Amino acid sequence: MSDGVENVAVDAPVKETPAIQELILPSLTADEILPAAPVLPALAAGEPDKPSSEPAKQQVADEVEQPARLSDDEVMGHTAALWKYLPIPDRDKEPEPFPEYLHSMVDYPGGQVIAARVRGKKHKHEGTNCDDWFETANYQRITVLAAADGAGSKKFSRLGAQKSCRAAVGYLVNTLENILNQNPNLYADLAEELAAPKCVAACSLLANAVQQAVIKAYEAVEAAFYSRAANSEYAKSLGRSLQLRDLSSTLLLAVVVPLSELGRECVLVSCQVGDGMIASLNTQGEFAGALKLLGTPDGGDFSGETDFLTSPQMQNLENLQTRTRISRGLLDTVLVMTDGVSDDYFPNDTELYRLYFDLLVNGVLDGQFSQLEPAKLTTEQIKLFKQIPDPLAFPWVNDQSVKVPVQYTRRICEATGLTLAEIWQDKTVLDLARLELAAQQKQNGQIEVDSSQRLLEWLDNYVERGSFDDRTLLIFKR
């Protein structure tokens, strides 16, 4: 296909490069992570030395009680209080500090967008800025989503994340207006058979617009670098002159085009530079085909590296064409996330179902629950309710006296024996799990908040072992 459309096949599989996680715990020794090795009892004083024998050694080892290995939940409970909270540096210490939190909920003509971004535990512990950013916009019923994650090793990468998102979204909205003015039948053309010339041409227009938006994002980051290169504040903060790579960032773009005013059939065009994930869900479909991954996390020359927008090849249109995905089909949910979220739900092709369930059970998304009442539960529902584990509440990094309860689909599956596929078919267990969580949230005064605040609260408080990065999640709901 011409003009930068890599593939219009809706069900083409997308392979992922596994993200590499490293357990980094603040001020924690190896002995604090796992129980100390057992110590064998010393020989009594005056006891003569005896030749060692393997059976004797084995007998002693058998008599020593081996300590049980701590579960992930126990380890996280132990380490939760070890994280420190340091505020973002003042303006006089570091130029252009970022807010610790961002959240937004907007009702667009094509659907609702719920988005939030939180500063990761590592940044809080070290007193450094959050590196993530997001932007959303809309033209007619077309919604544009952008998220970016600045390179953690680069002090001003947050600026690259912010400038790239803003430039890409601004360019796309302006370009979409021009495209629709010149092609008033765009929606009808996109609804044609995939191989039809009109559909191919319409898809090419959108794909090229997304690819050009990435190039405009690169140019915006480059311009941001040049406008600061001679500023002594940045050189003082770095201890050297500012360089373009100091603004390195990923970029994830998604354009959602509903083909009708009310239907669920959409065209989704995406382009991804670096790690993170873009995915769509048809929550009314069959489990096996409901989730589609529309991004490919990629890396650099070494394990754990990520390609960034500031890499020279990101100005190459052919390179961007290989990163472009086009999907058309029934969908009602689009998820765009940085790796602070996607790595916690790996492998994405199965675990993003768990992410969706976590959003439902913690009240971020409404779903289609029956709103069960405790006094009206059936015998089977009561039996299932008793198997559901209580919500976990770890000390909040910002204030150790605050504990925010969170439900985990992972723990629910372990306790009940239900699979993700079974929960997809019958979400009663999630409805039941929300009962106690809602009671605790009401007790803590957490009920009267909108969905974006709920998303922010959940992102800031759910705990996964080895997870300490900034977290950004954008949710488009048709």
N, C-alpha and C positions, 0 to 999 in steps of 0.2 A: 504494500500500500504506500502511496506517495505522501509527501508533506508531513512526514514524521509520525505517522500512526504505526506503531510496531505490530499490533495484533488486535483484531477486532473480535476474536473468538472469546465468547463470554466465559467459557469454562476452562480456558487454558490454565494448567497448573503453574503455580509460582513456587519455586524452591527458595528456602531461606538459608542464610549463613548463620549458624547458631551464635547467639551472643555469649560472650565469655564473662562470667561473673566472678568476682573475687570477694571473699569475706573480709571486710575491713572493719574492725571494731575499735572504737576509741578507747585508749588507755586500758587495754585488756590483754592480759598475758595468756599464754597457751594453757596454763593451769586453770584459768578462769573460764575458758571456753569449754573444756571437757574435764571430767573428774580426773584427779591425779592417779597415776599408776599405783596399783596395790603394793604395799610394802610387806615383805615376808618377815615373820617374827624372828628375832635374833635368838641364837643359841644361848642356853642358860650358862651363867658364869661357871668356869671350871669344868665344863663338859668337854671331854676329849674329842679331838678332831677325828672324824671317821671318813673313810673313803667315800666319795660321792658315787651315787648310782642313779641311773635314769629313772628306775621305778620309784626311788625315794623322792626324787625331785617332783615327779608327777603327782605323788601322793600329797606332798606339801601344797602344790599348786591347786590340786582339787579341793583341799581343805580351806583355802583362802576364798572368801566370798568376793566375787568380782562385782564391782559397782556397776549399776545400770547406766548406759549411755543416755545423756540428756536428750530429750526430744527437742525439735526445733522451737516449739512453743515455750519450753522451759528455758532454753538458751536465750530466746528473745525477751522473755520476762526478766531474766537476770541482767541482760545488757541494756534494757530500756532506760534504766536510771543512770547509766554511765555517759549517755550523750549530754553534752553541754549545749546551752543556747547562748550565742553571742549575736548581737544585733548587726545589721548591715552597716558597713563603714560609713562614717559621716562624709558629707560632701568635701570637707577640707582635707580628708585623708585619701580619698579616691574619687576621681571624676565620674560623674554620671551614675550614681548608685541607682539600682532598680528597686521597685517595691517588692516586699516579700511575697505578696499574694496578688493574683489577678483572677477575676471570675466574671462571667457574663452569661446572661440568658436573653436571647433575642428571638422574637417571633417574626420570621420573614414570610413573604408570600408563599414560598415553596416548602417551608417547614421550620421547625424550631431548632435553634442551636444552643446547647448548654456547654460551657467551656470553663476550665479552671486551670491554674498553674500555681504550684507551691514550691517553695525553696526546700531543697533536700536536706536531710539530716547532716550530711558531711559539710555542707555550706553553713548550716546553723552552728555546728560544732566548731568550725574554724573562723566564723565571723566573716564570711565572704558572700558575695552577691549570687543570686540565682542567675543561671545562664540561659534558661528557657524563655521563649516568647510565643505568642499566638495572635492571630488576627482573623476576623471573619467579615464577610460582606455579602451583598446580594444585589442582583439586577434582575428585574421582573421576578420570575420564580426560580432563577438560577442562583445557587448558593456557592460561595467560595470559602474554602477553609485552608488555613496555613498554620503550621507549627514549626518551630526551629529549636535546636539545642546547641548552644555554644560549646565549643571544645573546653572541657574541664581544665586542661592544662594551660589555657590561654586566658590571661587576666581580663581582657576586654572582649572576649568572644560573645558576651551578652549583647554587645552593640551590633555585631554581625547578625545575630539572631533577630533582633528587633528590626533593623533596617531591611533585612531580606524579606521578612514577612510583610512589612508595610509596603515595600515596593512591589512585590509580586501581586499582592491583593489589589493594590491600586491600579496596577497595569491591567490586570484581568478584568476588573469591573469596567474600566474605560474601553477595553478591547471588545468585551461582550456587547456593550452598547453599540459599538460600530458594526459588529458582526450581525446583530439582529436588525439594525437599520438597513443594512445592505442585503440581508437574507431573511425577509419576514416569514418565510416558510420553514425556518430552521427546525422548529419542533416537529413539524410533519415530516421533514426529510429524515430526521433522526429516527422516526418511527417506521421507516421503510425497512424492507428486508436488508439484513446486514451487508449483503454483497451488492445491493442496488447502488448504482452510481451516485444518486442523490445522498444516500446514507453515508457512503464512503467520503464524499466531498464534505458533508457536514461534520463528520468525525474528524476529518483532517483539519478543518478550521479550528475546532476546539483543541485538538492535540497541539497544533502549532502555537496557539495562543498560550497554552500552559508552558510549553518549552521556551517560548520567548519571555514568559514571565520569570523563569529561572535565570535567564541571561540578564534581564533587567534587575533582578535581585542581586546578582553578582556585581553589576555596575553600581548599584546603590551602596553595597558594602565597600567597594573600591573608592567611591566618592567620599564615604564616611571616613575612610582611612586617610585620604589626602587632606581632608578638611581638618584633621587632628594631628597630622604628622609633625607639624612645626610647633605644636602646643607643648610647652614645657611641663604642664601638669601630668601628661601621660608618660613622658620620659622619666619624670621624677618618681612616679608610682612604680614604673617597671625597672628603674635603674639602668635604662638604656633607651635608645630611640624606639618609637612605635613602629611596628611592621605590619604589613597586610595580614600575615598569618595570625596576628594577635586578635583578629576579628573572625577567626574560623568558626563556621557553624554548619550544622545540617540544615536541610529544608525539605519539608513535606507539603505538597500542594494537592488539593482535591477540588474538583468542580462537579457539583451535583446538579443534573438537569432533569427534573421531572417532565415526562413527556405529555402529561395532561394535568388539568387543574387539580383533580382529586385522586387519580390512580396512583398505584405504587410502582409502576414501571418507570425506571430512570436510566439515564446514561450517566456514567461516572468516569471522569477522566482524571488521572493522577500522575504525578511525577515525584520521585523521591531521590534525594541526594543524602547519603549517609544512613545512619540507623534509625530506629523507630519503626512504626508500622501504620499502614492505611488499610482499612478493611470495611466491608459492607455486610449487613445482615438482613435477611428476610425472616423476620421473627414469626411470620405466619406460615413459613414453609417447612419442609421436611428437614430433620436434623442433618442428614448427610450432605445436603447441598445448600444449606442456609447461609453458610459463612464463606466469603470470598476474600482472599488476601490480594491487595492491589498495590503492594509495594515490595521491594526487595532490599532488605538491609545489606549494605555492602561495606567492605573494608579496604584498607590500604595495603601496603606491601607486607606488613607484619601482622601477626595474630593480635586481635584486640584493637587494631587501628580502624579508623572510619574515614571514608572520603568526605571532604568538606566542600562547601560551596566555593571557597577560595582556591580550590585546586584548579590549575589551568584548563583541564579538560572540561570543566563545567561551562566554558564558553563555546564548546564544540557542539553543534546541533546534532550531529550523528550520535555523539555520546548520550545526549539527552533523549534522543529517540529510543534508545535501548532501555531507558528508565521510565518510559511512558506506558501506562496501562489504560485500556479502554474496556469498560464493562457495560453491558446493557441487560437489564432484567428486572425482576421484582425485588425491591428492597425498601425497607422503611427506616433503616438505621445505618449511619456511616460513622466510623470511629477513626480519628486521627490522633496519634499519640507519639510522644518522644520515648526514648528507650528506658527512661525511668519507670514507665508503665509496661511497655512491651516486653522488657526483659523479665518482669515479674510474672508474665503469662506466656512463658515459652515451654514447648513449641507453640507458636501462634496459631497454627492451623487447627489445633484442638482446644488450646487453653483460652482462646479469646471467647469461647462459649462460657467459660468460667468467669471471665471478666464481665460479660453481659449479665450473668446471674448475680455476681457480686453487686453490680449496679442496681439490680432489681431488689435484692434482699436488704440492701442498706438504704433503700428509699430514694436513690438518685433518680431512677427511672420508675415510672408508675406501673408499667406492665398491664396485664389483664387479670389481676387477682380478684378473687371472689370476696375479699374483705371479710374474712372469717371473724367471728366473734367467739371469745373463749367460752362463753356460757352455752354456745350452740354447736360445739364440736361433736362429731360422731365418735363412736367407740374406736374406729380405725384411725381417725384423725388424732384422737388423744394418745393412742398407742404410738403413732408416728411422732407426735409432739414430744413425747418423753424421751425419744432417741436423739433429738436435736441438741447439740451442745450449746451451752450458754455463750452469749457474745463475749469476745475477749476485749479487755480494756487495759491497755498499757499506759504508763505515764506519758503525757504529751511532752515533747521535747521543749517546747516554749515555756511550759509551766508544769513542773513535776507533780503539783497538787491536783492537776486536771487529768481525768481519765475519760476518754471518749470510747464508748462501746462500739464494736464493729463485728458484724457477722461475716463468716468466711465459708464460701461454697465448698472449698477443699475440706474443711473440717466436717461440714454437713454430710458430704459424700462418704468420708471415712466412718462417721458414726452410724449412718443409716444403711450403708452398703449400696446406695443408689449411684448410678452412673450419670454422667452429663447428658447422655442421650435420653435416659429415663426421666430426668428432671425436665428436659425440653418437652417431652410428651405430656407431663403432668407436673405443673409447678406448685402443687399443693404444699410440698415441703418448704418451699421458699415463703409461701404465704404464712405458714405456721411459724417459721423462723423469724418472721417480721413482728410477730405478736409481742414477744418478750423484748425485742430490740426497741420497738415503738414505745413500750412502757418505760424502758430505761431512758430513752431520748426525751420523753415527756417529763420524767423526773428531773432530768438535767437541763430542762428548758430549751431543748434542741428541736422542737416540733415546728415552730413558726418561722421557717426559713424557706427560701425558694430553692429550686433544684440546683442552680449553680453554686449556691452556698453549701448545699448538702454535698455536692461533688467536691468542692474545695475541702470541706471538713473530712470527707472520706479519704481523699488523696493525701491529706496531711497526717492521717492517723492509722491507716491500715499498715500492717507490719508483715514484711517478708524477710526471711533470713538472708543477709548479704545485700539487702536493698537499702540504699542511702542516697540515691541520686535525686535531682530535681524531677518533678513529675508534672506532665502536661497532658491533658486529655480533652479533645473536642468531640462532642456527640451531636450529630445531625439526626433529627427525628422527623420523618415524613408525617 
